[in-house]
């Protein structure tokens, strides 16, 4: 039951981001490592925010990374049936914010590594467990790790996000933009004396509706790209012509779509409206930029996963959410497996839970993966620096 108590302990920590407070989770890892005699590395980002690392030296020169994040989203305003920071067990389920996304995957990866260390079982490749801060907002932990380890070589990467124990080979990219149109205020009874920024935003949305169709691309197993207007704000009061209107858009991409090219095309289309006097002035700001990640099914880390689960390599999946792999591996040069015990459908939901049996199976899966990823089967190495050029 030690593995259950460990998961409950980190679920009982409120690491909602913002503000994060991930160091409270790190302290649990540190205490456990000290008791077991396991060397670790601590990297502070801010006073109560940190990354945590454990590295287990292998027989060969290959390097496998197991990565997960310690922060969660807020439990929200809706009352939970099971308190969000209780780690309450009901039947075969453990409840709590982060139970699925992704403290169960995080705990399972760590316990797999800890088990091998205590058994003095030297793996074929060197293994690093990396617990990051900030993935739910800005991936500050992954970025800090990248900045401090530019020349560190990673041969394969495993992300413990919720996949319901499915083998996932990639995720969609996410490009969030804020678009503002500008005008000139006037009395609401004399609209001809002003420039209506809300009316102009209607024209921008028409362009987006057209681009939504033009940009649509299918890429299995990730599915289809998408574009959605998700927020809008404009106007001062009812009797004033608005001089500013702002929208947020959520674009999800698949390879080989380039976020930079999409930005150029959008700017070009809106500048055409300005030239035709349909639009007065506009501004586009990037809010979030995460590229898609996709690994070939033939990659050794993926083949190892199929062998462990005794599945055909046609049984692979993609997910719509982004992960820290978008920061650590933005060009998809590092073979990346996404695999975890949580159910992605429960992520960010009230009464989030994870199956105890799935959690336990995942510990054994990660352990088998560590032991089967070897010098003989590893893909060509890539440095983190090489991955971001």
PyMOL commands that set and color helices and strands:
alter all, ss='L'
color gray80, all
select helices_A, chain A and resi 2-11+23-36+99-118+140-148+188-193+197-214+259-275+300-309+325-328+344-346+356-372+384-388
alter helices_A, ss='H'
color red, helices_A
select strands_A, chain A and resi 41-46+49-56+63-69+89-90+93-95+126-132+153-154+156-159+168-171+173-182+218-219+223-224+226-234+244-253+281-290+293-294+317-319+335-338+353-355+382-383
alter strands_A, ss='S'
color yellow, strands_A
deselect
rebuild
show_as cartoon
